[in-house]
Amino acid sequence: MKYRLAVLLLSMTALGGTMSPASAAKFDIDPVHSGIAFYIDHLGFSKVIGVAQEFSGAFEFDGSKPDASKLDVKVTVASISTNNKQRDGDIQGADWFNATEFPEITFVGKEFKKTNETTGQIAGDLTIAGVTRPTTLAVTFNKEGQNPWDKSHVVGFSATTKVKRSDFGMKAALGMIGDEVDLVIQVEGREHKA
């Protein structure tokens, strides 16, 4: 199934907003306040919801120069959950994610484009099960500022995209389980402290 949403997770970090620090800052994705979810059709009756429970990544961001951003994200395939142990076990197998041979999903942002004051696109390379395909994320800049609890510098984004699992070699049960997968990502990044 399309758990590559993991990949999406990363993407949402990258592009431009209305507020900006004096220069590009490096942010670590905060896994406690970020999330990656995906939706895939089941027999036309409903959409199965899945989440990536373990992911990590970092990005560089300057709201005044969003096109100079950088983004690199990793998702642990074994952490993908659809709230069903049997199904989760199946999707780890060779017909799906092949987690033994390819334990991570990655997304590397290549192009960052601001479309207006709060939205943009991140084009990059998504790698799932050893296959790399170009993927574009639609990103919304939410907010940049100081976290009132710990005074850290934080920036937040939301992102969405659609991918076809068959593009990554996952062709099991096509016609019964959807090919197109919707990815929804929420990201908070905390400025990296050396």
Number of C-alpha atoms within 10 A of each C-alpha: 30 30 32 33 32 36 29 38 33 32 38 31 36 39 34 31 26 15 16 19 13 9 12 18 17 19 23 20 28 19 17 9 11 20 24 29 25 27 23 22 19 13 12 11 7 10 16 15 17 23 23 23 19 16 25 18 22 22 27 22 28 23 25 16 17 21 20 18 24 23 25 22 25 23 28 19 26 20 18 27 19 20 12 9 9 9 12 17 12 14 23 20 13 15 15 21 29 20 18 13 11 18 18 24 26 26 29 24 27 18 19 25 20 20 14 12 13 18 20 23 24 27 18 21 20 27 21 30 23 16 13 16 13 14 21 22 26 21 28 26 26 17 16 19 14 13 12 8 6 7 9 15 17 19 25 23 26 24 27 23 19 20 22 17 23 16 14 20 15 21 17 17 11 12 12 11 17 23 20 17 21 21 27 23 26 24 28 24 27 21 20 16 8 3
